[in-house]
Amino acid sequence: RHRLSRRGDRQLNAALHTVAITQIRMPGTRGHTYYQAKLSEGKTSREAQRCLKRRLADHVWRTMISDERRRT
């Protein structure tokens, strides 16, 4: 498996981790549903968590870009 660099914004990574763990622990959230779907696909718990964190990061990025476009 190709691993990305662990360098980067550690505060942002910590925030994404906190959001992911919170969503995993709360049944009924989209994050929990996504996490359970990844587990049912045969992924390990860590892989499913990594997928959820990536999905959250993509959502944050899209939100930042749309806010920037709205501002200009």
PDB file with one MODEL, atoms N, CA, C and O in Angstrom:
MODEL        1
ATOM      1  N   ARG A   1       0.852  -1.183   0.000  1.00  0.00           N
ATOM      2  CA  ARG A   1       0.000   0.000   0.000  1.00  0.00           C
ATOM      3  C   ARG A   1       0.886   1.230   0.000  1.00  0.00           C
ATOM      4  O   ARG A   1       1.909   1.277   0.683  1.00  0.00           O
ATOM      5  N   HIS A   2       0.477   2.231  -0.779  1.00  0.00           N
ATOM      6  CA  HIS A   2       1.211   3.494  -0.825  1.00  0.00           C
ATOM      7  C   HIS A   2       0.820   4.347   0.368  1.00  0.00           C
ATOM      8  O   HIS A   2      -0.362   4.606   0.595  1.00  0.00           O
ATOM      9  N   ARG A   3       1.795   4.775   1.116  1.00  0.00           N
ATOM     10  CA  ARG A   3       1.534   5.596   2.304  1.00  0.00           C
ATOM     11  C   ARG A   3       1.918   7.032   2.011  1.00  0.00           C
ATOM     12  O   ARG A   3       2.988   7.299   1.464  1.00  0.00           O
ATOM     13  N   LEU A   4       1.049   7.945   2.373  1.00  0.00           N
ATOM     14  CA  LEU A   4       1.324   9.362   2.215  1.00  0.00           C
ATOM     15  C   LEU A   4       2.245   9.834   3.329  1.00  0.00           C
ATOM     16  O   LEU A   4       2.391   9.178   4.360  1.00  0.00           O
ATOM     17  N   SER A   5       2.847  10.955   3.103  1.00  0.00           N
ATOM     18  CA  SER A   5       3.741  11.537   4.097  1.00  0.00           C
ATOM     19  C   SER A   5       2.956  11.879   5.357  1.00  0.00           C
ATOM     20  O   SER A   5       1.815  12.334   5.278  1.00  0.00           O
ATOM     21  N   ARG A   6       3.559  11.664   6.505  1.00  0.00           N
ATOM     22  CA  ARG A   6       2.911  12.004   7.772  1.00  0.00           C
ATOM     23  C   ARG A   6       3.125  13.469   8.126  1.00  0.00           C
ATOM     24  O   ARG A   6       2.581  13.957   9.117  1.00  0.00           O
ATOM     25  N   ARG A   7       3.912  14.169   7.322  1.00  0.00           N
ATOM     26  CA  ARG A   7       4.119  15.589   7.554  1.00  0.00           C
ATOM     27  C   ARG A   7       2.848  16.341   7.187  1.00  0.00           C
ATOM     28  O   ARG A   7       1.966  15.796   6.525  1.00  0.00           O
ATOM     29  N   GLY A   8       2.759  17.554   7.605  1.00  0.00           N
ATOM     30  CA  GLY A   8       1.591  18.351   7.261  1.00  0.00           C
ATOM     31  C   GLY A   8       1.070  19.083   8.479  1.00  0.00           C
ATOM     32  O   GLY A   8       1.760  19.224   9.488  1.00  0.00           O
ATOM     33  N   ASP A   9      -0.134  19.534   8.365  1.00  0.00           N
ATOM     34  CA  ASP A   9      -0.767  20.315   9.418  1.00  0.00           C
ATOM     35  C   ASP A   9      -1.240  19.377  10.526  1.00  0.00           C
ATOM     36  O   ASP A   9      -2.297  18.756  10.410  1.00  0.00           O
ATOM     37  N   ARG A  10      -0.461  19.277  11.596  1.00  0.00           N
ATOM     38  CA  ARG A  10      -0.776  18.337  12.664  1.00  0.00           C
ATOM     39  C   ARG A  10      -2.048  18.731  13.416  1.00  0.00           C
ATOM     40  O   ARG A  10      -2.789  17.863  13.880  1.00  0.00           O
ATOM     41  N   GLN A  11      -2.301  20.032  13.538  1.00  0.00           N
ATOM     42  CA  GLN A  11      -3.526  20.461  14.221  1.00  0.00           C
ATOM     43  C   GLN A  11      -4.758  20.064  13.418  1.00  0.00           C
ATOM     44  O   GLN A  11      -5.764  19.630  13.980  1.00  0.00           O
ATOM     45  N   LEU A  12      -4.671  20.216  12.099  1.00  0.00           N
ATOM     46  CA  LEU A  12      -5.790  19.821  11.244  1.00  0.00           C
ATOM     47  C   LEU A  12      -5.986  18.312  11.303  1.00  0.00           C
ATOM     48  O   LEU A  12      -7.121  17.840  11.371  1.00  0.00           O
ATOM     49  N   ASN A  13      -4.897  17.551  11.277  1.00  0.00           N
ATOM     50  CA  ASN A  13      -4.999  16.092  11.383  1.00  0.00           C
ATOM     51  C   ASN A  13      -5.629  15.686  12.711  1.00  0.00           C
ATOM     52  O   ASN A  13      -6.456  14.775  12.752  1.00  0.00           O
ATOM     53  N   ALA A  14      -5.253  16.341  13.772  1.00  0.00           N
ATOM     54  CA  ALA A  14      -5.819  16.032  15.087  1.00  0.00           C
ATOM     55  C   ALA A  14      -7.313  16.355  15.118  1.00  0.00           C
ATOM     56  O   ALA A  14      -8.097  15.600  15.693  1.00  0.00           O
ATOM     57  N   ALA A  15      -7.705  17.460  14.510  1.00  0.00           N
ATOM     58  CA  ALA A  15      -9.118  17.839  14.470  1.00  0.00           C
ATOM     59  C   ALA A  15      -9.927  16.829  13.652  1.00  0.00           C
ATOM     60  O   ALA A  15     -11.023  16.441  14.056  1.00  0.00           O
ATOM     61  N   LEU A  16      -9.392  16.405  12.509  1.00  0.00           N
ATOM     62  CA  LEU A  16     -10.081  15.410  11.685  1.00  0.00           C
ATOM     63  C   LEU A  16     -10.205  14.084  12.434  1.00  0.00           C
ATOM     64  O   LEU A  16     -11.223  13.400  12.331  1.00  0.00           O
ATOM     65  N   HIS A  17      -9.187  13.735  13.169  1.00  0.00           N
ATOM     66  CA  HIS A  17      -9.221  12.495  13.956  1.00  0.00           C
ATOM     67  C   HIS A  17     -10.325  12.574  15.015  1.00  0.00           C
ATOM     68  O   HIS A  17     -11.084  11.621  15.193  1.00  0.00           O
ATOM     69  N   THR A  18     -10.410  13.692  15.705  1.00  0.00           N
ATOM     70  CA  THR A  18     -11.434  13.873  16.731  1.00  0.00           C
ATOM     71  C   THR A  18     -12.834  13.787  16.135  1.00  0.00           C
ATOM     72  O   THR A  18     -13.717  13.148  16.709  1.00  0.00           O
ATOM     73  N   VAL A  19     -13.040  14.426  14.989  1.00  0.00           N
ATOM     74  CA  VAL A  19     -14.347  14.387  14.324  1.00  0.00           C
ATOM     75  C   VAL A  19     -14.673  12.955  13.904  1.00  0.00           C
ATOM     76  O   VAL A  19     -15.796  12.490  14.096  1.00  0.00           O
ATOM     77  N   ALA A  20     -13.696  12.260  13.334  1.00  0.00           N
ATOM     78  CA  ALA A  20     -13.924  10.890  12.875  1.00  0.00           C
ATOM     79  C   ALA A  20     -14.285   9.968  14.037  1.00  0.00           C
ATOM     80  O   ALA A  20     -15.239   9.195  13.945  1.00  0.00           O
ATOM     81  N   ILE A  21     -13.538  10.047  15.114  1.00  0.00           N
ATOM     82  CA  ILE A  21     -13.812   9.194  16.272  1.00  0.00           C
ATOM     83  C   ILE A  21     -15.190   9.497  16.858  1.00  0.00           C
ATOM     84  O   ILE A  21     -15.916   8.584  17.250  1.00  0.00           O
ATOM     85  N   THR A  22     -15.544  10.773  16.915  1.00  0.00           N
ATOM     86  CA  THR A  22     -16.852  11.165  17.437  1.00  0.00           C
ATOM     87  C   THR A  22     -17.965  10.605  16.564  1.00  0.00           C
ATOM     88  O   THR A  22     -18.958  10.091  17.079  1.00  0.00           O
ATOM     89  N   GLN A  23     -17.809  10.701  15.245  1.00  0.00           N
ATOM     90  CA  GLN A  23     -18.840  10.179  14.347  1.00  0.00           C
ATOM     91  C   GLN A  23     -18.936   8.661  14.423  1.00  0.00           C
ATOM     92  O   GLN A  23     -20.034   8.108  14.359  1.00  0.00           O
ATOM     93  N   ILE A  24     -17.805   7.985  14.558  1.00  0.00           N
ATOM     94  CA  ILE A  24     -17.813   6.529  14.658  1.00  0.00           C
ATOM     95  C   ILE A  24     -18.568   6.086  15.904  1.00  0.00           C
ATOM     96  O   ILE A  24     -19.279   5.081  15.878  1.00  0.00           O
ATOM     97  N   ARG A  25     -18.416   6.823  16.979  1.00  0.00           N
ATOM     98  CA  ARG A  25     -19.043   6.441  18.253  1.00  0.00           C
ATOM     99  C   ARG A  25     -20.521   6.787  18.338  1.00  0.00           C
ATOM    100  O   ARG A  25     -21.208   6.306  19.239  1.00  0.00           O
ATOM    101  N   MET A  26     -21.029   7.610  17.424  1.00  0.00           N
ATOM    102  CA  MET A  26     -22.424   8.054  17.488  1.00  0.00           C
ATOM    103  C   MET A  26     -23.250   7.370  16.402  1.00  0.00           C
ATOM    104  O   MET A  26     -23.192   7.771  15.239  1.00  0.00           O
ATOM    105  N   PRO A  27     -24.018   6.342  16.766  1.00  0.00           N
ATOM    106  CA  PRO A  27     -24.865   5.666  15.773  1.00  0.00           C
ATOM    107  C   PRO A  27     -25.861   6.641  15.156  1.00  0.00           C
ATOM    108  O   PRO A  27     -26.365   7.541  15.828  1.00  0.00           O
ATOM    109  N   GLY A  28     -26.134   6.452  13.888  1.00  0.00           N
ATOM    110  CA  GLY A  28     -27.093   7.311  13.199  1.00  0.00           C
ATOM    111  C   GLY A  28     -26.450   8.435  12.421  1.00  0.00           C
ATOM    112  O   GLY A  28     -27.118   9.075  11.609  1.00  0.00           O
ATOM    113  N   THR A  29     -25.172   8.699  12.642  1.00  0.00           N
ATOM    114  CA  THR A  29     -24.501   9.751  11.876  1.00  0.00           C
ATOM    115  C   THR A  29     -24.041   9.189  10.536  1.00  0.00           C
ATOM    116  O   THR A  29     -23.883   7.978  10.381  1.00  0.00           O
ATOM    117  N   ARG A  30     -23.830  10.073   9.577  1.00  0.00           N
ATOM    118  CA  ARG A  30     -23.344   9.639   8.268  1.00  0.00           C
ATOM    119  C   ARG A  30     -21.967   8.995   8.385  1.00  0.00           C
ATOM    120  O   ARG A  30     -21.658   8.030   7.687  1.00  0.00           O
ATOM    121  N   GLY A  31     -21.152   9.539   9.268  1.00  0.00           N
ATOM    122  CA  GLY A  31     -19.819   8.988   9.455  1.00  0.00           C
ATOM    123  C   GLY A  31     -19.861   7.565   9.990  1.00  0.00           C
ATOM    124  O   GLY A  31     -19.090   6.711   9.552  1.00  0.00           O
ATOM    125  N   HIS A  32     -20.752   7.310  10.927  1.00  0.00           N
ATOM    126  CA  HIS A  32     -20.894   5.968  11.498  1.00  0.00           C
ATOM    127  C   HIS A  32     -21.368   4.991  10.420  1.00  0.00           C
ATOM    128  O   HIS A  32     -20.861   3.874  10.318  1.00  0.00           O
ATOM    129  N   THR A  33     -22.336   5.421   9.625  1.00  0.00           N
ATOM    130  CA  THR A  33     -22.852   4.577   8.551  1.00  0.00           C
ATOM    131  C   THR A  33     -21.761   4.263   7.534  1.00  0.00           C
ATOM    132  O   THR A  33     -21.630   3.123   7.090  1.00  0.00           O
ATOM    133  N   TYR A  34     -20.979   5.275   7.168  1.00  0.00           N
ATOM    134  CA  TYR A  34     -19.883   5.089   6.211  1.00  0.00           C
ATOM    135  C   TYR A  34     -18.839   4.139   6.788  1.00  0.00           C
ATOM    136  O   TYR A  34     -18.348   3.258   6.083  1.00  0.00           O
ATOM    137  N   TYR A  35     -18.503   4.307   8.043  1.00  0.00           N
ATOM    138  CA  TYR A  35     -17.521   3.462   8.719  1.00  0.00           C
ATOM    139  C   TYR A  35     -17.989   2.005   8.735  1.00  0.00           C
ATOM    140  O   TYR A  35     -17.209   1.100   8.441  1.00  0.00           O
ATOM    141  N   GLN A  36     -19.254   1.779   9.077  1.00  0.00           N
ATOM    142  CA  GLN A  36     -19.799   0.421   9.104  1.00  0.00           C
ATOM    143  C   GLN A  36     -19.806  -0.200   7.705  1.00  0.00           C
ATOM    144  O   GLN A  36     -19.566  -1.398   7.554  1.00  0.00           O
ATOM    145  N   ALA A  37     -20.080   0.614   6.689  1.00  0.00           N
ATOM    146  CA  ALA A  37     -20.062   0.116   5.304  1.00  0.00           C
ATOM    147  C   ALA A  37     -18.658  -0.335   4.918  1.00  0.00           C
ATOM    148  O   ALA A  37     -18.491  -1.363   4.262  1.00  0.00           O
ATOM    149  N   LYS A  38     -17.662   0.425   5.320  1.00  0.00           N
ATOM    150  CA  LYS A  38     -16.277   0.057   5.014  1.00  0.00           C
ATOM    151  C   LYS A  38     -15.888  -1.221   5.739  1.00  0.00           C
ATOM    152  O   LYS A  38     -15.168  -2.052   5.185  1.00  0.00           O
ATOM    153  N   LEU A  39     -16.355  -1.390   6.976  1.00  0.00           N
ATOM    154  CA  LEU A  39     -16.075  -2.622   7.702  1.00  0.00           C
ATOM    155  C   LEU A  39     -16.728  -3.822   7.016  1.00  0.00           C
ATOM    156  O   LEU A  39     -16.142  -4.903   6.949  1.00  0.00           O
ATOM    157  N   SER A  40     -17.949  -3.622   6.506  1.00  0.00           N
ATOM    158  CA  SER A  40     -18.644  -4.725   5.839  1.00  0.00           C
ATOM    159  C   SER A  40     -17.995  -5.071   4.499  1.00  0.00           C
ATOM    160  O   SER A  40     -18.191  -6.172   3.985  1.00  0.00           O
ATOM    161  N   GLU A  41     -17.221  -4.137   3.928  1.00  0.00           N
ATOM    162  CA  GLU A  41     -16.476  -4.417   2.697  1.00  0.00           C
ATOM    163  C   GLU A  41     -15.251  -5.275   2.974  1.00  0.00           C
ATOM    164  O   GLU A  41     -14.598  -5.751   2.045  1.00  0.00           O
ATOM    165  N   GLY A  42     -14.938  -5.473   4.248  1.00  0.00           N
ATOM    166  CA  GLY A  42     -13.797  -6.295   4.603  1.00  0.00           C
ATOM    167  C   GLY A  42     -12.572  -5.510   5.038  1.00  0.00           C
ATOM    168  O   GLY A  42     -11.507  -6.088   5.253  1.00  0.00           O
ATOM    169  N   LYS A  43     -12.712  -4.213   5.169  1.00  0.00           N
ATOM    170  CA  LYS A  43     -11.588  -3.403   5.622  1.00  0.00           C
ATOM    171  C   LYS A  43     -11.412  -3.568   7.134  1.00  0.00           C
ATOM    172  O   LYS A  43     -12.364  -3.859   7.858  1.00  0.00           O
ATOM    173  N   THR A  44     -10.187  -3.378   7.585  1.00  0.00           N
ATOM    174  CA  THR A  44      -9.939  -3.420   9.019  1.00  0.00           C
ATOM    175  C   THR A  44     -10.461  -2.134   9.645  1.00  0.00           C
ATOM    176  O   THR A  44     -10.818  -1.188   8.942  1.00  0.00           O
ATOM    177  N   SER A  45     -10.499  -2.112  10.963  1.00  0.00           N
ATOM    178  CA  SER A  45     -10.984  -0.925  11.669  1.00  0.00           C
ATOM    179  C   SER A  45     -10.126   0.296  11.343  1.00  0.00           C
ATOM    180  O   SER A  45     -10.649   1.387  11.117  1.00  0.00           O
ATOM    181  N   ARG A  46      -8.821   0.110  11.320  1.00  0.00           N
ATOM    182  CA  ARG A  46      -7.923   1.238  11.019  1.00  0.00           C
ATOM    183  C   ARG A  46      -8.080   1.721   9.582  1.00  0.00           C
ATOM    184  O   ARG A  46      -8.030   2.923   9.320  1.00  0.00           O
ATOM    185  N   GLU A  47      -8.271   0.778   8.644  1.00  0.00           N
ATOM    186  CA  GLU A  47      -8.471   1.165   7.249  1.00  0.00           C
ATOM    187  C   GLU A  47      -9.786   1.911   7.075  1.00  0.00           C
ATOM    188  O   GLU A  47      -9.848   2.903   6.349  1.00  0.00           O
ATOM    189  N   ALA A  48     -10.836   1.440   7.738  1.00  0.00           N
ATOM    190  CA  ALA A  48     -12.134   2.101   7.654  1.00  0.00           C
ATOM    191  C   ALA A  48     -12.059   3.502   8.265  1.00  0.00           C
ATOM    192  O   ALA A  48     -12.653   4.449   7.748  1.00  0.00           O
ATOM    193  N   GLN A  49     -11.325   3.619   9.367  1.00  0.00           N
ATOM    194  CA  GLN A  49     -11.153   4.939   9.993  1.00  0.00           C
ATOM    195  C   GLN A  49     -10.374   5.867   9.058  1.00  0.00           C
ATOM    196  O   GLN A  49     -10.706   7.046   8.941  1.00  0.00           O
ATOM    197  N   ARG A  50      -9.364   5.354   8.407  1.00  0.00           N
ATOM    198  CA  ARG A  50      -8.576   6.149   7.467  1.00  0.00           C
ATOM    199  C   ARG A  50      -9.446   6.635   6.305  1.00  0.00           C
ATOM    200  O   ARG A  50      -9.316   7.774   5.857  1.00  0.00           O
ATOM    201  N   CYS A  51     -10.342   5.753   5.820  1.00  0.00           N
ATOM    202  CA  CYS A  51     -11.264   6.135   4.746  1.00  0.00           C
ATOM    203  C   CYS A  51     -12.191   7.265   5.196  1.00  0.00           C
ATOM    204  O   CYS A  51     -12.431   8.216   4.453  1.00  0.00           O
ATOM    205  N   LEU A  52     -12.706   7.149   6.412  1.00  0.00           N
ATOM    206  CA  LEU A  52     -13.596   8.181   6.946  1.00  0.00           C
ATOM    207  C   LEU A  52     -12.866   9.504   7.098  1.00  0.00           C
ATOM    208  O   LEU A  52     -13.413  10.554   6.761  1.00  0.00           O
ATOM    209  N   LYS A  53     -11.636   9.469   7.602  1.00  0.00           N
ATOM    210  CA  LYS A  53     -10.869  10.702   7.772  1.00  0.00           C
ATOM    211  C   LYS A  53     -10.586  11.349   6.426  1.00  0.00           C
ATOM    212  O   LYS A  53     -10.612  12.574   6.306  1.00  0.00           O
ATOM    213  N   ARG A  54     -10.313  10.526   5.402  1.00  0.00           N
ATOM    214  CA  ARG A  54     -10.081  11.056   4.061  1.00  0.00           C
ATOM    215  C   ARG A  54     -11.345  11.712   3.521  1.00  0.00           C
ATOM    216  O   ARG A  54     -11.287  12.774   2.901  1.00  0.00           O
ATOM    217  N   ARG A  55     -12.483  11.073   3.760  1.00  0.00           N
ATOM    218  CA  ARG A  55     -13.758  11.638   3.314  1.00  0.00           C
ATOM    219  C   ARG A  55     -14.043  12.966   4.017  1.00  0.00           C
ATOM    220  O   ARG A  55     -14.514  13.915   3.389  1.00  0.00           O
ATOM    221  N   LEU A  56     -13.760  13.033   5.303  1.00  0.00           N
ATOM    222  CA  LEU A  56     -13.941  14.284   6.050  1.00  0.00           C
ATOM    223  C   LEU A  56     -13.007  15.376   5.526  1.00  0.00           C
ATOM    224  O   LEU A  56     -13.410  16.531   5.382  1.00  0.00           O
ATOM    225  N   ALA A  57     -11.758  15.003   5.243  1.00  0.00           N
ATOM    226  CA  ALA A  57     -10.794  15.972   4.717  1.00  0.00           C
ATOM    227  C   ALA A  57     -11.253  16.510   3.367  1.00  0.00           C
ATOM    228  O   ALA A  57     -11.126  17.704   3.098  1.00  0.00           O
ATOM    229  N   ASP A  58     -11.789  15.631   2.516  1.00  0.00           N
ATOM    230  CA  ASP A  58     -12.306  16.075   1.217  1.00  0.00           C
ATOM    231  C   ASP A  58     -13.468  17.043   1.389  1.00  0.00           C
ATOM    232  O   ASP A  58     -13.581  18.028   0.659  1.00  0.00           O
ATOM    233  N   HIS A  59     -14.333  16.754   2.361  1.00  0.00           N
ATOM    234  CA  HIS A  59     -15.477  17.638   2.616  1.00  0.00           C
ATOM    235  C   HIS A  59     -15.006  19.020   3.104  1.00  0.00           C
ATOM    236  O   HIS A  59     -15.517  20.050   2.664  1.00  0.00           O
ATOM    237  N   VAL A  60     -14.040  19.021   4.005  1.00  0.00           N
ATOM    238  CA  VAL A  60     -13.498  20.290   4.508  1.00  0.00           C
ATOM    239  C   VAL A  60     -12.873  21.075   3.357  1.00  0.00           C
ATOM    240  O   VAL A  60     -13.059  22.288   3.258  1.00  0.00           O
ATOM    241  N   TRP A  61     -12.132  20.385   2.486  1.00  0.00           N
ATOM    242  CA  TRP A  61     -11.491  21.049   1.356  1.00  0.00           C
ATOM    243  C   TRP A  61     -12.533  21.661   0.417  1.00  0.00           C
ATOM    244  O   TRP A  61     -12.391  22.812   0.003  1.00  0.00           O
ATOM    245  N   ARG A  62     -13.570  20.909   0.080  1.00  0.00           N
ATOM    246  CA  ARG A  62     -14.616  21.439  -0.794  1.00  0.00           C
ATOM    247  C   ARG A  62     -15.298  22.649  -0.166  1.00  0.00           C
ATOM    248  O   ARG A  62     -15.619  23.610  -0.865  1.00  0.00           O
ATOM    249  N   THR A  63     -15.520  22.611   1.131  1.00  0.00           N
ATOM    250  CA  THR A  63     -16.135  23.740   1.833  1.00  0.00           C
ATOM    251  C   THR A  63     -15.235  24.967   1.782  1.00  0.00           C
ATOM    252  O   THR A  63     -15.712  26.079   1.556  1.00  0.00           O
ATOM    253  N   MET A  64     -13.940  24.770   1.989  1.00  0.00           N
ATOM    254  CA  MET A  64     -12.991  25.895   1.931  1.00  0.00           C
ATOM    255  C   MET A  64     -12.965  26.516   0.540  1.00  0.00           C
ATOM    256  O   MET A  64     -12.961  27.740   0.410  1.00  0.00           O
ATOM    257  N   ILE A  65     -12.949  25.686  -0.502  1.00  0.00           N
ATOM    258  CA  ILE A  65     -12.910  26.180  -1.876  1.00  0.00           C
ATOM    259  C   ILE A  65     -14.190  26.942  -2.211  1.00  0.00           C
ATOM    260  O   ILE A  65     -14.132  28.011  -2.819  1.00  0.00           O
ATOM    261  N   SER A  66     -15.345  26.401  -1.820  1.00  0.00           N
ATOM    262  CA  SER A  66     -16.606  27.084  -2.120  1.00  0.00           C
ATOM    263  C   SER A  66     -16.706  28.406  -1.366  1.00  0.00           C
ATOM    264  O   SER A  66     -17.236  29.378  -1.904  1.00  0.00           O
ATOM    265  N   ASP A  67     -16.210  28.463  -0.139  1.00  0.00           N
ATOM    266  CA  ASP A  67     -16.205  29.716   0.603  1.00  0.00           C
ATOM    267  C   ASP A  67     -15.305  30.753  -0.072  1.00  0.00           C
ATOM    268  O   ASP A  67     -15.643  31.935  -0.144  1.00  0.00           O
ATOM    269  N   GLU A  68     -14.167  30.294  -0.558  1.00  0.00           N
ATOM    270  CA  GLU A  68     -13.229  31.205  -1.238  1.00  0.00           C
ATOM    271  C   GLU A  68     -13.843  31.737  -2.530  1.00  0.00           C
ATOM    272  O   GLU A  68     -13.702  32.920  -2.841  1.00  0.00           O
ATOM    273  N   ARG A  69     -14.514  30.883  -3.276  1.00  0.00           N
ATOM    274  CA  ARG A  69     -15.158  31.327  -4.525  1.00  0.00           C
ATOM    275  C   ARG A  69     -16.277  32.309  -4.229  1.00  0.00           C
ATOM    276  O   ARG A  69     -16.460  33.285  -4.958  1.00  0.00           O
ATOM    277  N   ARG A  70     -17.029  32.056  -3.159  1.00  0.00           N
ATOM    278  CA  ARG A  70     -18.120  32.955  -2.794  1.00  0.00           C
ATOM    279  C   ARG A  70     -17.593  34.332  -2.386  1.00  0.00           C
ATOM    280  O   ARG A  70     -18.224  35.359  -2.636  1.00  0.00           O
ATOM    281  N   ARG A  71     -16.420  34.321  -1.753  1.00  0.00           N
ATOM    282  CA  ARG A  71     -15.827  35.567  -1.271  1.00  0.00           C
ATOM    283  C   ARG A  71     -15.348  36.451  -2.424  1.00  0.00           C
ATOM    284  O   ARG A  71     -15.386  37.677  -2.318  1.00  0.00           O
ATOM    285  N   THR A  72     -14.901  35.845  -3.517  1.00  0.00           N
ATOM    286  CA  THR A  72     -14.382  36.639  -4.646  1.00  0.00           C
ATOM    287  C   THR A  72     -15.403  36.956  -5.671  1.00  0.00           C
ATOM    288  O   THR A  72     -15.097  37.614  -6.665  1.00  0.00           O
TER     289      THR A  72
ENDMDL
END
